[in-house]
């Protein structure tokens, strides 16, 4: 929903494939990024959901699944059900989550 993620037509746009943005969404996303309070984050996330539903830039047909596989026999620190600190999929490079995973891994 961020203006910063819009790619021109003709360029791949994995993160914002519907090429939608709005100034209100930008403000809410900036506030969410700066918020440390979980209650404030929930309030801002609800605001973003309402905005997305009201403007309907896309109609999701299914929840965006994420697939990942890892082996902890030699390396630890992957996201797990007990510690879901981010999406473990290596296909989310635009969102930077792969960097978070890579900097969290440790040799066993």
C-alpha positions in Angstrom: 0.0 0.0 0.0 3.1 2.2 0.2 4.0 4.7 -2.5 7.6 3.7 -2.0 6.8 0.2 -3.3 5.2 1.1 -6.6 7.0 0.0 -9.8 6.2 1.3 -13.2 4.1 -0.8 -15.5 6.3 -3.3 -17.4 8.6 -3.8 -14.4 8.1 -6.8 -12.0 6.3 -5.7 -8.8 6.4 -8.6 -6.4 5.7 -6.5 -3.3 3.0 -4.2 -4.5 1.7 -6.1 -7.5 -1.6 -4.1 -7.7 0.5 -0.9 -7.8 -1.8 0.8 -5.2 -0.9 3.6 -2.9 -2.5 6.5 -1.1 -1.2 9.4 1.0 -3.3 8.2 4.0 -1.8 4.7 3.7 1.7 6.2 3.6 1.0 8.2 6.8 -0.4 5.1 8.6 2.6 3.0 7.5 5.1 5.6 8.6 3.3 5.8 12.0 3.2 2.0 12.3 6.9 1.8 11.6 7.7 4.3 14.4 5.2 2.9 16.9 6.6 0.7 19.7 3.4 0.2 21.6 1.5 -3.0 20.5 -1.9 -1.3 21.1 -0.9 1.6 18.8 0.3 -0.9 16.2 -3.0 -2.8 16.3 -4.9 0.5 15.9 -2.8 1.5 12.9 -3.1 -2.0 11.4 -6.9 -1.8 11.7 -6.8 1.6 10.0 -4.8 0.2 7.1 -7.3 -2.8 6.8 -10.2 -0.4 6.7 -8.5 1.7 4.1 -7.7 -1.3 1.9 -11.3 -2.6 2.2 -12.8 0.8 1.4 -10.7 1.5 -1.6 -10.5 -2.2 -2.7 -7.4 -1.9 -4.9 -7.3 -5.7 -5.2 -9.6 -8.6 -4.3 -7.6 -11.3 -2.6 -8.8 -14.7 -3.6 -6.8 -16.6 -1.0 -4.5 -15.6 1.9 -1.0 -15.2 0.6 0.7 -18.5 1.6 4.3 -18.6 2.4 6.5 -21.7 2.0 9.9 -22.3 3.5 11.9 -25.3 4.5 15.0 -25.4 6.7 17.2 -27.9 8.5 18.4 -27.2 12.0 20.9 -30.0 12.2 23.8 -27.5 11.6 22.2 -24.1 11.9 19.7 -22.6 14.3 17.8 -19.3 14.5 15.1 -19.9 11.8 11.6 -18.5 12.5 9.4 -21.2 14.1 5.9 -21.5 15.4 7.4 -20.7 18.9 9.3 -17.7 17.6 7.6 -16.4 14.4 9.8 -13.2 14.2 9.3 -12.9 10.4 8.3 -14.8 7.3 11.0 -17.3 6.6 10.4 -17.5 2.8 13.5 -16.7 0.8 11.1 -15.2 -1.9 10.4 -12.1 0.1 13.6 -10.1 -0.8 11.8 -6.8 -1.5 10.5 -6.8 2.1 13.9 -7.3 3.6 12.8 -10.3 5.7 15.4 -12.6 4.3 18.1 -10.3 5.7 16.4 -10.6 9.1 16.5 -14.4 8.9 20.1 -14.4 7.6 21.3 -12.2 10.5 19.5 -14.4 13.0 21.1 -17.7 12.0 23.8 -19.3 14.2 25.9 -22.4 13.8 24.8 -25.3 16.0 
